[in-house]
């Protein structure tokens, strides 16, 4: 069952124009076959009329010749019909070619349109890039015009200092000291002299000095 139901039905690509062309060609072939048959009959009628004349049957021969003439007129009409059929087949086939050409031009135009859009986008990017380069160049020119050689050296020194601080921080694992931190605040020193020791302490000190002197 899967063999029968698993296959996809092919989509027919035969158009109505193709069917019309096929019918016209079939009619053309039938007319050509009819013409061949008429030509054979005409030759037979001619030979029979000659024989009748030889036999003295003139009226009968005349009748056959009239029939032959009628058949020749029919043959001429079939020639016209055949010409019309062939012209119609040619017109339909040519129209199909024109349609294909138009479709091809349409696809080509769409492709060109997309290519032009892509080129426009690329040009826009290039313009923006060039504009950015010019702005950066203006900034560089402005900075280079205002800064002196000493300023450049100071900038390089500061840069090296920052690099050194980051390296030290990475080695010690300590946070770097903020550059704006001020000096530590110390307590104020008293302006008056400190008071002397108590009287008892002074007396004991004098006694010790006397013992040392003796």
C-alpha positions in Angstrom: 0.0 0.0 0.0 2.9 2.4 0.8 4.1 2.0 -2.7 0.9 3.4 -4.2 0.2 6.1 -1.6 3.8 7.1 -0.9 4.4 8.5 -4.3 3.7 12.2 -5.0 1.6 12.9 -8.0 3.5 14.8 -10.6 2.2 18.3 -11.4 1.3 18.6 -15.0 3.0 21.4 -16.8 0.8 21.2 -19.9 -1.0 24.6 -20.3 -4.1 25.4 -22.2 -2.0 26.9 -25.0 -0.2 23.6 -25.3 -3.4 21.7 -25.6 -4.6 24.2 -28.3 -1.4 23.8 -30.3 -1.7 20.0 -30.1 -5.3 20.1 -31.4 -4.4 22.4 -34.2 -1.5 20.2 -35.2 -3.8 17.2 -35.2 -6.2 19.0 -37.5 -3.3 20.0 -39.7 -2.2 16.3 -40.0 -5.8 15.2 -40.8 -6.0 17.8 -43.6 -2.7 16.7 -45.0 -3.9 13.1 -45.0 -7.2 14.2 -46.7 -5.2 16.0 -49.4 -3.1 12.9 -50.1 -6.3 10.9 -50.5 -7.8 13.6 -52.8 -4.8 13.6 -55.0 -5.0 9.9 -55.4 -8.7 10.1 -56.3 -8.1 12.9 -58.8 -5.5 10.8 -60.6 -7.9 7.8 -60.6 -10.8 9.9 -61.9 -8.6 11.3 -64.7 -7.5 7.8 -65.8 -11.2 6.6 -65.7 -12.4 9.5 -67.7 -9.7 8.8 -70.4 -10.9 5.2 -70.5 -14.5 6.2 -70.9 -13.6 8.5 -73.8 -11.8 5.6 -75.4 -14.9 3.5 -75.0 -17.0 6.3 -76.5 -18.8 7.1 -73.3 -18.3 10.9 -73.6 -21.1 12.0 -71.2 -19.9 9.6 -68.5 -16.3 10.9 -69.0 -17.6 14.5 -68.8 -19.4 13.7 -65.5 -16.2 12.3 -64.0 -14.3 15.4 -65.1 -16.9 17.6 -63.4 -16.5 15.6 -60.2 -12.7 15.9 -60.6 -13.1 19.6 -60.9 -15.2 19.8 -57.7 -12.5 17.7 -55.9 -9.8 20.1 -57.1 -11.8 23.1 -55.7 -12.0 21.2 -52.3 -8.3 20.6 -52.4 -7.7 24.3 -52.9 -9.9 25.1 -49.9 -8.0 22.6 -47.8 -4.8 24.4 -48.8 -6.3 27.6 -47.4 -7.4 25.8 -44.2 -4.0 24.2 -43.8 -2.3 27.6 -44.2 -4.6 29.1 -41.5 -3.9 26.3 -39.1 -0.2 26.5 -39.5 -0.3 30.3 -39.1 -2.4 29.9 -35.9 0.1 27.3 -34.5 2.9 29.6 -35.3 1.2 32.5 -33.6 0.5 30.6 -30.4 4.0 29.2 -30.2 5.5 32.6 -30.8 3.2 34.1 -28.2 4.5 31.5 -25.7 8.0 32.4 -26.6 7.2 36.1 -26.0 5.7 35.2 -22.6 8.9 33.3 -21.7 11.0 36.2 -22.8 8.9 38.6 -20.8 9.2 36.4 -17.7 12.9 36.2 -18.2 13.2 40.0 -18.5 11.1 40.3 -15.3 13.4 38.0 -13.4 16.4 39.8 -14.8 15.0 43.2 -13.8 14.3 41.9 -10.2 17.9 40.6 -10.0 19.3 43.9 -11.3 17.1 45.8 -8.7 18.5 43.7 -5.9 22.0 44.2 -7.1 21.4 48.0 -7.3 20.0 47.9 -3.8 23.1 46.0 -2.6 25.4 48.5 -4.3 23.5 51.4 -2.8 23.9 49.8 0.7 27.7 49.3 0.1 28.1 52.9 -1.1 26.2 54.1 2.0 28.5 52.1 4.3 31.6 53.3 2.4 30.3 56.9 2.8 29.7 56.5 6.5 33.1 54.9 7.0 34.8 57.7 5.1 32.9 60.2 7.1 34.0 58.6 10.3 37.6 58.5 9.2 37.4 62.2 8.3 35.9 63.1 11.7 38.6 61.1 13.5 41.2 62.8 11.4 39.8 66.2 12.3 39.9 65.2 16.0 43.5 64.0 15.7 44.5 67.2 13.9 42.8 69.3 16.6 44.5 67.5 19.4 47.9 67.5 17.7 47.6 71.2 17.1 46.7 72.1 20.8 49.0 69.7 22.7 52.7 70.4 23.0 55.6 67.9 23.2 55.5 68.3 27.0 51.8 67.5 27.0 52.4 64.4 25.0 55.2 63.3 27.5 52.8 63.9 30.4 50.1 61.9 28.7 52.5 59.0 28.1 53.8 59.2 31.7 50.2 59.0 33.1 49.5 56.1 30.8 52.5 54.2 32.0 51.5 55.0 35.6 48.1 53.5 35.1 49.6 50.4 33.5 52.0 50.0 36.4 49.1 50.3 38.9 47.1 47.7 37.1 50.0 45.4 37.0 50.7 45.8 40.7 47.1 45.3 41.5 47.1 42.1 39.5 50.2 40.8 41.3 49.3 41.7 44.9 45.6 41.3 44.5 45.0 44.6 46.3 42.7 47.4 45.2 44.5 50.4 43.8 44.5 53.6 45.9 42.2 56.2 44.4 44.2 59.0 42.9 42.0 61.7 44.5 42.5 60.4 48.1 44.0 63.2 50.3 46.6 63.0 53.1 45.6 61.3 56.3 44.1 63.6 59.0 46.2 63.8 62.2 45.0 65.1 65.6 45.9 68.6 66.5 49.0 69.1 68.7 48.1 71.0 72.0 49.7 74.5 72.2 50.1 74.6 76.1 52.8 72.7 77.9 51.6 69.6 79.8 51.1 69.8 83.5 54.0 68.5 85.8 53.8 65.4 87.9 52.0 65.6 91.3 53.8 66.9 94.4 54.2 63.5 96.0 55.9 62.2 92.9 58.3 65.1 92.9 59.3 64.5 96.5 60.0 60.8 96.0 62.1 61.7 93.0 64.3 64.1 95.1 64.8 61.5 97.7 66.0 59.0 95.2 68.4 61.5 93.8 69.9 62.2 97.3 70.5 58.5 97.9 72.2 58.2 94.6 74.5 61.2 95.4 75.6 59.8 98.8 
